[in-house]
Amino acid sequence: MPSCCIIADNAAQFTRVNFPENICLRFINFKTEYSFINPKETNHNNGLDFPKHLALNKDPIIRVPDSDEIREVIETSVNQFDDVFIILHSKEINPAYATIIALLNKIKGRASVHLIDSQSLSIGQGFLIQSAMDLISNNTAGNLIEETLREQLPHIYTLLCTPGLSYLYNAGYIDKGQSVVGEMLSLLPIFSLEDGTFTPIDKLKNIHGVIDYFIEYIDEFDDLFQVSFLQTTTPAIQEAKLIKQYLDENHPATIYTEHPHNNYLSSLIGPKGFGLVVIENN
């Protein structure tokens, strides 16, 4: 049986914790200036907790891994395995994607390399990684795994809502005027990831209105496989229970999960941002 390895980055989040032990999963790690700090561990954590707003003149808070660090992860993998699947968050928001492409053009090894732009991040990206693991466990051929993952891409939908527009400005996705006016008016803009790009689709005044929008969005799908709600750290968004209630009543067979978002997503949409990932049956 061919040996396989998956390389991801730490923008990914997973709905399953226990992965098959016989499948190698390696990460390209993006560091962020801030992190979520457990008050009980404050004395042991050198990071800073996420502020509500970022200064407009602040340097980017996401740190891209060094080229040598990325090279080491890829080079050791392509020399040890027969198939290497590199499943990354959207190249439209991934500052290291071009570096990885350049390295792949130079690094040679025994492995067949399958580079997948997930056109997503967080749970959407994690879903593709989990799918790849399942296929590898079933001894599926490498080319067929890649084909299957690419067929899944258009069936993954992500909505993100952020009251912290200074974070999107810091990451380079909106201009200064949009950031200042949006936060001054306390707007809750909703963005979709269309072809992996942040695309504004609406703006609302309160969280309840956003949750209603999310439910209406879910209602557009006929064949749901999974719905995941991404929320801030505690205190949790209480209105999220309306999403679960709607699914229990109208789509009882649909998998529903809730997750606190990770440091990478918080560095893009702010610690108070939240979102929805909808995955169709393929």
Secondary structure, 3 states (H helix, E strand, C coil): CCCEEEEEECCECCCCCCCCCCCEEEEECCEECECCCCHHHHHHCCCECCCCCCCCCCCCCEECCCHHHHHHHHHHHHHHCCEEEEEECCCCCCCCHHHHHHHHHHCCCCCEEEEEECCCCHHHHHHHHHHHHHHHHCCCCHHHHHHHHHHHHHHEEEEEECCCHHHHHHHCCCCHHHHHHHHHCCCEEEEEEECCEEEEEEEECCHHHHHHHHHHHHCCCCCEEEEEEEECCCCCCHHHHHHHHHHHHHCCCCEEEEEECCHHHHHHHCCCCEEEEEEECC
